[in-house]
Amino acid sequence: MGALTYLFFQSDVGSINFPFWFLGTSLFIMMISYFAERAKFNFKEGNILFGKAWQFTLLSVFLFFIGQLLSWNSILSQDALMTTNNSYAFTYLLSGLHLLHVLAALPILIWFHYQFKFAKKDEMKLNVFFADSSKLIKLDQTIIYLHFMGVLWFLLLLVFSLMALI
């Protein structure tokens, strides 16, 4: 974002047509945070609803991914490539890097899903699953990461909005 600020003051960065789907993906980011928090609450309570909340978290990540693809498709349908102007280059770069970082959480999200799926087959294993403090720490760190990605998305959304106004 520092490079974008530099270009803004030193040369013409150009403008973008703000894709509607960026707003939709914002809803999906909020859903990720909400369902992740519900999952953590249910994990701490030893509640089997952890699994449903975690599935909705995974679904929200998938919806965010689809929304990003639709956003890029919307931009590309306007014949706006990275070479069109610096704003489009930064839009593709920043939103793409953000998407990669959100997708980087998928392995741990899937790992938790399968750990829970395996544990819920037997009540003893399920009790051990919920009692494992190392799992709670990993879950908490994953959720903090997801919240950070959410806050970062809203900062990027603000930057993209400003670029649309230029």
C-alpha positions in Angstrom: 0.0 0.0 0.0 3.0 2.2 0.5 3.9 1.8 -3.2 0.3 2.8 -4.1 0.5 5.9 -1.9 3.8 6.8 -3.5 2.4 6.5 -7.0 -0.7 8.5 -6.0 1.5 11.5 -5.1 4.2 11.1 -7.7 2.3 10.1 -10.8 -1.1 9.2 -12.3 -2.3 5.9 -10.8 -5.5 5.9 -12.8 -9.0 4.9 -11.6 -10.9 1.7 -11.4 -14.5 0.7 -11.9 -15.3 -0.7 -8.5 -16.6 -4.3 -8.9 -19.9 -5.0 -7.1 -18.6 -8.4 -6.0 -16.0 -6.8 -3.7 -19.0 -5.9 -1.5 -20.3 -9.4 -1.6 -16.9 -10.8 -0.7 -17.0 -8.5 2.3 -20.1 -10.2 3.5 -18.3 -13.6 3.1 -15.4 -12.3 5.2 -17.8 -11.3 8.0 -19.4 -14.7 7.8 -15.9 -16.3 8.2 -15.3 -14.4 11.4 -18.8 -15.0 12.8 -18.8 -18.7 12.2 -15.2 -19.1 13.4 -16.2 -17.4 16.6 -19.3 -19.7 17.0 -17.0 -22.7 16.4 -14.6 -21.5 19.1 -17.5 -21.0 21.5 -18.9 -24.4 20.8 -15.4 -26.0 21.1 -14.9 -24.4 24.6 -18.3 -25.7 25.6 -17.6 -29.2 24.3 -20.7 -28.8 22.1 -21.1 -30.9 19.0 -22.4 -27.8 17.2 -18.7 -27.0 16.7 -18.8 -29.1 13.6 -21.6 -27.2 12.0 -20.1 -23.8 12.8 -16.7 -25.0 11.4 -18.4 -26.3 8.2 -20.0 -22.9 7.7 -16.6 -21.3 8.2 -15.2 -23.5 5.4 -18.2 -22.7 3.2 -17.7 -19.0 3.8 -14.0 -19.3 2.7 -15.2 -21.1 -0.4 -17.8 -18.3 -1.1 -15.1 -15.7 -0.6 -13.0 -17.5 -3.2 -15.9 -17.6 -5.6 -16.7 -13.9 -5.0 -13.1 -12.9 -5.7 -13.2 -14.8 -9.0 -16.4 -13.1 -9.9 -14.8 -9.7 -9.0 -11.9 -10.3 -11.2 -14.2 -11.5 -14.0 -16.2 -8.3 -13.6 -13.0 -6.2 -14.0 -11.7 -8.3 -16.9 -15.1 -8.0 -18.7 -14.4 -4.3 -18.9 -11.1 -5.1 -20.7 -9.2 -3.8 -17.6 -5.9 -5.6 -17.4 -2.9 -5.1 -15.2 -1.4 -3.0 -17.9 -4.5 -0.7 -18.2 -3.3 1.5 -15.4 -1.5 1.3 -12.1 -4.8 1.1 -10.1 -5.9 -2.1 -11.8 -2.4 -3.6 -11.3 -2.7 -2.9 -7.6 -6.2 -4.1 -7.4 -5.3 -7.5 -9.0 -2.1 -7.7 -6.9 -3.5 -6.8 -3.5 -6.8 -8.7 -3.8 -4.9 -11.7 -5.2 -2.4 -11.7 -2.4 -5.1 -11.4 0.1 -7.0 -14.3 -1.4 -3.9 -16.4 -1.3 -3.5 -15.6 2.4 -7.1 -16.6 3.1 -6.7 -19.8 1.2 -3.5 -20.5 3.2 -5.7 -21.1 6.2 -7.5 -23.9 4.3 -5.2 -26.7 5.3 -5.7 -26.1 9.1 -9.5 -25.5 8.5 -9.7 -28.9 6.7 -7.5 -30.6 9.3 -9.8 -29.4 12.2 -12.8 -30.6 10.1 -11.5 -34.1 9.7 -10.2 -34.3 13.3 -13.7 -33.5 14.5 -15.4 -35.8 11.9 -13.2 -38.7 13.1 -13.7 -37.9 16.8 -17.5 -37.5 16.7 -17.8 -41.2 15.8 -17.0 -42.2 19.4 -18.0 -40.3 22.5 -14.7 -40.9 24.2 -12.8 -39.6 21.3 -15.1 -36.6 21.1 -14.5 -35.8 24.8 -10.7 -36.1 24.2 -11.0 -33.9 21.1 -12.7 -31.1 23.1 -10.4 -31.5 26.2 -7.2 -31.2 24.1 -5.8 -27.8 25.1 -3.3 -27.8 22.2 -6.3 -28.0 19.8 -7.9 -25.0 21.5 -4.6 -23.0 21.1 -4.4 -24.0 17.4 -8.1 -23.1 16.9 -7.6 -19.8 18.6 -4.5 -18.9 16.5 -6.4 -19.9 13.3 -9.3 -17.7 14.2 -7.1 -14.7 15.1 -5.5 -15.2 11.7 -8.9 -15.2 10.0 -9.9 -12.1 11.9 -6.7 -10.4 10.8 -7.5 -11.3 7.2 -10.9 -9.8 7.7 -9.6 -6.5 9.0 -7.1 -6.4 6.2 -9.8 -7.0 3.6 -11.8 -4.0 4.9 -8.6 -1.8 4.7 -8.1 -3.0 1.1 -11.8 -2.4 0.3 -11.2 1.2 1.6 -8.2 1.6 -0.7 -10.1 0.1 -3.7 -13.0 2.5 -3.0 -10.6 5.5 -2.9 -9.0 4.3 -6.2 -12.5 4.2 -7.7 -13.0 7.8 -6.7 -9.7 9.1 -8.3 
